Amino acid sequence: MTPETLSMRTRDGVRLDADVWRPATPGPHPVLLMRQPYGRRIASTVVFAHPAWYAAQNYIVVIQDVRGSGTSEGDFLAYDREAEDGADAIAWAAALPGADGQVAMYGFSYQGAAQLLALSQQPPALRAISPAMASWDLYAEKARDKDAFLLAGNAYWAAQVAAIQARRAGDAAAYAELAASGPEMFAGPLPAAPALLDRHKALHHYELWRDAPAGDTYWTRASAAAAIGAARPEIPTLWVGGWFDYHLDGTLAGFAALSQGHAENWLVIGPWPHLAWSPQGAGTDFGPAALSDIDAMQVALFDHVLKGHDAPGWMAEGRVRIFDLGLRVWRCFHDVPRPALRPLYLAGDGRAAVREGELANAPPAQPVWEHVTHDPWRPVPALGLHHTSPAWCDRAAVDARFDVACFTTEPLAAPLDLIGVPELVLDLAANAPSFDVSATLCLVTPEGCSFALSQAHAVVTRPGVLRLKLRALCITLQPGQRLRLSLAGACFPAYPVNPGTGTDPRAATGAEALPITLALRCGGPSPSHLLLPVM
């Protein structure tokens, strides 16, 4: 099966090119539309079946190069014109020869956000969407994390975008340099201003994402949450996420927003990182149940909405389908569980960075200050979850560092069922006007291996009580296993090193960074504690 290449014009006259795959059976047929910046031949096949498979399910499949990508005309700025261009593309696709006037959209990551931005225009032909691993609030989830700049993730993606644009421009030397980028790019005088990206600044958005404040009009145009606003259009939607995906918060927030008062929203969260939705994709084998069947679920949704077929069985099992990382099975609920939060209190003898403290059911009888010193010469590295590959990896060696304070439970006597968003309350001080705190919640096996389950990071500018929400999780811990909370002053290069001088970490040089001692009070009037979502 070979696609035909067709073109359209946007409302401002820019030509957009697309590959169109047609079914073998006579029409008319509904259209499945995907819009992406990576070159339409890829068609999200890193996670989905090929467009030919979708066409064989009796759909016209349209894979379009967004503005300024592939062979389409125009200039590319990430997410900036996807609302209007997406609405124009939907109207064009609905009127293609052989189409029945109905359009659904699918795609993951950028292609997922492109669906949501197009939805903000409420195009009449759009009948269903399936955004997978997509951002919702672009500024709060992708550019920042609790006001901490996401250094590595943003720099690496900017380098990828720039490399694609260099290839499009025929600049082989620039492409080769950008394609070879790695952690060495952060070794310059200004780690958050890599020289590599500065040399090719015309090809990417990095400086905009690093420097534009939350109120910048760019974020209003480029963020689905801002573009959709209070409209909350009612459209059947299948949301797909992964426990190790860096868009997990966006998937959950988008589902929460669009499912309010609208039952035809479904959520699937698998044991997957951003790429490779397989049992082994995260770095361990989560069993045969972990193999993605999202292709079939999407087609079943589209068949139900666009063709009037009976609702598939998985819809009746519950709107929320999430994978338990401990039991390694799927669990179904009518809505996202929100169990009561159970406290575990941080306790120690002042040596938690050396000999490990405790996570206890009651606060210490007497207050104790725990101290951990961050050395910018050797910052604590990012490891696991959405920050590195593999996502599921043993971080016991990081926990054992003397610049990481650890607090661990006793071995569990019974299973512990955790579903939801853990929270952390810390009574903190430091010998610096500004400092970072990085918290990682880990599963510790009887053999002593430590695997990250959830994480939070914050830039702190005043001492006192800090409350953090960690990443959502779903795991049933088994007897003999333990929970550990690890605290450090850095998580590099996921976030830039805080210099401890009051200078914004985005603008700090490596040379000005100072050692910082964090002081954590256990016990006392505001005891530091972890809040667990226990079913």
N, C-alpha and C positions, 0 to 999 in steps of 0.2 A: 504494500500500500504506500503510495507516494502522495505527499500533500501538494496542494497548489498554493502559490504565494499570491496574496491579494493585498491591496492597499486601501487606506481610507484617509480622509482629511479631518483634522480636528477643527473645532470652531474658529481657531485662529490660523488655519491653513497649513498646519504642519502635517506632513505625510507620515503615517505609521504603517509598518509592514507586518504581515502575519502569515503564518503557515496554517492552512485549513485542511483538516482531515475529514473525509466524508465516509459515512457508512455505506455498505454495499446494498442495503435494502432501499427501496423507494421511499421518499419522504411524504410529507414534510416532517422534519425532525427538530427537537429542541437543540439549542446550542450550549456547549460548555466553553467558557472563555477563561483563558489564563493570560495575565499580562506580567512580563518580567524584564529585568534589566541585564540579564546575564547572557543573552543570545537565545533566540527562540528555539534553536535546535536542542537545547538542554531540556526544556519543558518540565523542570522539576523531577526529572527521572532519577535524581539522587534519592528520592523518597517515594515516588509514585510510579505506577505502571506507565508505559509509553502511551502517547496520545492515540496510537493505532489501536490499542486495547480499548480505550474509552470510545473510539469511533465504532468499534465492533459491537459495543453495547447499544448501538443505534442512536448516536449523538453526532452532530457536527461539532468538531473540536477545533477551536481557534486558539493558537498560541501566538501572542503578539509581542513584538519588541516595543517597550515603552519609549517615550520621547527621549531622543539622544542616546539610544542604545541599539545594538545590532545594526540593521540597515535602515532603521527609522531616522527621519530627519529630526533636527532640533538639538538643544543642549540638555544634558542630563544634570539634574540636581535632585538628589535622593528625596523621593516622596512628594516633591514640591507641586507637581501638576497632575498627580494621579487621580484626584477627585474629578476634575473636569474632563480630563482625557479619558478616564475610565467610563464616565457616563456617555461620552461620545462614542466610545468603542462598543458599549452595550447596545446603543441604538443602531449602530452600523451592523453589528453581528445579528441582531434580531431581524434585520431586513435582507440578509443574505439569501440568494437563490436556494430553495430547498428548506429554508428555516421556517419554523411554525410561529415565530414571533416571541418565543420564550427563551430566556437566557439564564443560566446558572454560572457561577464562577467558582473556580477551585485553584489551589496553589498554596505553597507554604513560604514562610519567612517574608521577604519583600512582597512576593506574590499574594500572600495572605493579607498584608496590610493594604495592598492595592485594591482588594475587594472591599474592605471596610471604607476606604476613602471614596471609592465609587458609590457605595451605598449611601454615603452622606448626601449625595445629590438626589436620592430617591428616584432613580430611573424606572419608568413604568414597566419596562420589559424584564427587569431583574426579578426573578422569582425565588432564588435560593442561593446561598453561599456556603462555602466550606473553608474558612480561614484556618490554616494550620500553622502553629508556632509563629504567630504574628504579633507585632507590637500593637498596643492600644493607646497608651499615653507615651508618645515617642520621647519626650523630654525626660519624664520621670523614670522611664524604664530602660531606655537605650543610651541616652546621653549621660544621665546621672543615676546614682543609686543612693537614695537618702542624702542627696547633695554631694556625694562623692563621684568625681568624674571617672567613668569607666575607660581607663586608659588603653589597656591591651585590646579589648574587644573593638573599640572604636578605631584604633590605629590600624589593626590588621584588616578590618573591613574597608577602611579608607584606602589602604594599599591595594586591596583587591579591586575596588571600584576604579582606582587610578590605572591599574594595569589593564583592565578591560578597555578603558578609554584610550590608553596609549596604543593598544592593539588596533582599536577602531581607527585611530589616526595614522596608523602605519609606522609608529615610532618603536622599532624593535629594541633599541637600546634601553629606552625608558621602561618598556614592558619587562625586559629581562631583569632590570634592577629591582623593579617593584615586585615581580613574581618571586624573587629570592628573599624578600624581606622576612625577618624573624625577630627574636627578642633583642638582638644586637642593636636594633634601631633606637632602643631606649638608653643607650650607653653614652649619649652626647651630653653636652653641658646642660641642656634643658630637656630632661626626659620626656616631658609632656609636649614638647615641640620637636619631634624627630626631624633631623636634617633631611632624611630621605623624603618625607612627606612635604617638607618645605620646598625642596627642589622641584616638586611636581604639583604644587598647590593648585594650579589651574585645572587639574584633572579630578579633583575630589572635594569633599565637603568637610574635611576634618576640622579646620579652623572654625567654621560656622558652628559645628556641634560642640566644640570645646568651649567657645567663647560666648555664644549667643545666650542671653539671659532667658529665664522662663517665660517672660512676657513678650519675647520677640515674635513678630508676626509670622515668621517662618514656621514656628511650632504650631501655630493655629492652622496653617495650610497643610502641614505635613503630618499632623497627629490625628488619628482616627477619633480619639476621645473628644478633641476640640472641634473637629469638623462635624461630627455627628451631634455633639452637644446634647441638648435635652430632647431632641426629636425622637430618639429611640424607635426607629422604623421597625415594624413587625414583619419579619421575613424568616422563613425556616432556615436555621443555621446549625451546622455541625462544626464545633470548635475542637481542635486537636492540639494537644500539648505534650510535653515530656517533662518528667521530674528533673532531668539534667539539662533542660533547654534554657538558654538565657532569655527567652521570651515567656517563661512560665507565668510570671506576674501579669503580663499583658493578656495571656490567654484566659486566666481566671478573672481578671478585671473586665475584659470584654464580655465574657459569658455573663457575669453578674449584671452588667449594665443592660445588655440587650434581652436578657431573659426575664427582666422584671415585668410581670404581668403578661408574658408571652410564652406559652408552654412549648412552642415548637423551636426550642433551642436545646441542643444536646452537647455534652462535653465528654471528651475522651482524653485521659492523661495516661500515657504509657511510660515504661521504664527506659525512655529513649533520650539521647542527647539531640542536638540540633540536626545532625546527619546520622544516617544508618539506623533506621527503625527496625532493628533486628534483635533477637535475643542477646547477641553478643555486642551490640552497638555501643553500650556504655563501658565496656571493658571487662565484663563478666557474663556468664551465661545465666540469664534470668528464666530459662526454660521455654518450651515450645509455645506456651500461651503468650509470650512476649513478641512473637512475630506479628508485624503490622498486617492488619486486614482493612486498613483505611480505604484502599481503593474500592473494595466491595461495599463498604459502609457508605461511601460517597455516592456510588451509583444507586444504591438502594434508596437513599434520601432523594436523589434527583428523579428516580423512577416514580417514587411516591408523589412528589410535588408536581413534576412536569408532565407525567404520563398517567397519573391517577391510579397507579398500582397500589395494592394493599401495603400498609405500613409493615416494614420488616420487623422481625421478632425482637431485635435489640432495642427498638424504641419502647416496647412494652416493659422491658426489664428495668427501666429507670432512665431519667434524663442525664444522669451522671454515671460515667463508667471509668473507674480509676484502678490502676494497677498497684497492688500491695507488694512492695519491694521485699518484704520478709516472707510472706506466704507464697509469693510468686503466682498470684491468681488475680483475676479481675473481680472487682467488687462494684455493685450497682446500687445507686441511691436515687431518690426522687429529686434531691437537690444536694448541693455541696454540704457535707456534714460540718456542723459548727459546734463541736462538743465543748463542755466546760473546760476551763484551763486549770490544770493542777500544778501547784508550785513545787519546785525543788530548789533548795537554798544552797548558795555557794558557801563553803566552809573550808578553813585551812588553818595552818599554824604559822603562816607568814612565808611559807616556802613552796607555794603551789607551782612556781616556775621551775622548781628543782625536784620536788618529791611528790607532786600531785596533791590537789585538794579533793574535797568531796562534794557531791551533789546529794544533799540530805533532805529528809522530809520535814525537818524543823530548822529554824535559823540557829546559828551559834548563840550560846548563852551570853558570851561576851564578844564585843566587836573586835575584829582582827583586820589589820590592813595587809593586803597582799600587794607585792610590788613586782612589776615586770618591766625590764628595760629594753627599749627598741634601739638598735644600732643601725643607722642608715647605711653603713658600710656593707652590712650583710642582712638586708631586710628579710623578714619571713616571707617565703615564696607562696604564691597562689598554687593550690594543688587540689584537683578534684572538682566535682560538681560541674557547673557550667563554665568554669574558668580554664580547664585544661582537658586534654584528651590523653588517656582515657578518663572519663568522668568518675568511674568507680575504681579507685586505686587506694592502696594502703598508704595512709599519711602518718603512720606511727612515728616515723623518723622526724617529721615536722613537729608532732606533739611533744617529742622528747627534747626538743631544743630548749635551752634555758631562757630564751626570750619569748616563750609561749607558756602561759599559765593554764594548767589543766585542772578540771574539776570533774570527777567521775563517780558514778553510782557504784554501789555494791552489785555483784552479779544478781540478775533478776531471779526471783523465785517462781514467778508465773509469767505467762505472756503479757505483753504490754502493747495495746492497740492504739497507735497514734495516727490521727487523720486531721489535718488542718494546718494552721499557721502558728508555730511556736512564737512566744514573745520573751524578751529578755529585759530585765530591769537591773541596771548597774548603778552603784554609787561610786562615781569616778572623780579622780583628780589627777593632775600631772604637773611636772615642773616646767611647763611650756604654755604659751598663750593659745596654742592650737595643737591638736594631736588627733590621730586616728585610732579607732578601735575596730578590730576585726574579730568577729565571733563565728565559730564553726561548731555545729552540733554533729557528733559522730556516733556511729555504732562501733562498739569495741567487741571483738569476738573473744571467745575463751582462749584463743591462741595469742591474743594481743594485737591483732591487726585492727586498724582504725580506718573506717570508711565514712566520708562526709555525707551527711543526710540533708543538712540545711545550713544556711549561712546568712550573715548580715554584716554590713560595713558602714561606718559613719565617720564623718569629720566632726570633731567636737571643738567648740570654741569657748565653752565655759564649763567649769567643774560643777558637779552636782549629780542629780539622778537623771539617767538617760534611759529611755524606753525604746526598744527596737523591735520591729517585726521581722522575723526570719522568713525564709522561703517556705512555702507550703510543702507538706510531705504526706506520705501514706506508707506506713510500715508497721507490721506486727513483729515486735521483738520477742525472742524466745528465751526461756529460762537459761541462765548461764551467761547470756550476753549482758553488756553494760552500755550505758549512755555516757558520753563525755562532752563537756563544753570546753573548747579551747579558745583562749583569748590572746590576742597579739596586737602590736602597734603598727603592723603593716600587712599587706597582702599584695605583693608586687610580682609582676607588673599589671595585675588586674586593676589596681588603683595606683596613682602616683604616690610616691613617698611624701609624707607630710614633713616639712623641714623643721617644724617646731618653733618657728620664728614669728608666726603670724602671717607670713606670705602664703597666698593661695597655692596649694600644691600644683595647680595647673601652670603656674608661672615660676615655680621655684627651680633654682639650679641645684644640681647635685652637690656642689661645693658648700652651699649654705646650710645643708641639712645637719641637724644636731642630734645627738642621742637624747632620747626622751624616756623618762621613767613614769609609767602609769601606776597610780595607786588605786586599788579597788578595796572598798570596805565591805567586809562580810559581817553580817549581824548589825546591831545598832538600830537606830530608829527607822532607817530605810534599808532593810537588809537586801543585798543583791540576790536576785533569784531568777530562775528560769521557769517559764510557764508553758506547760505541755498540753496539747489538745488530746486528751485521753478519752477514747470512746467508752 
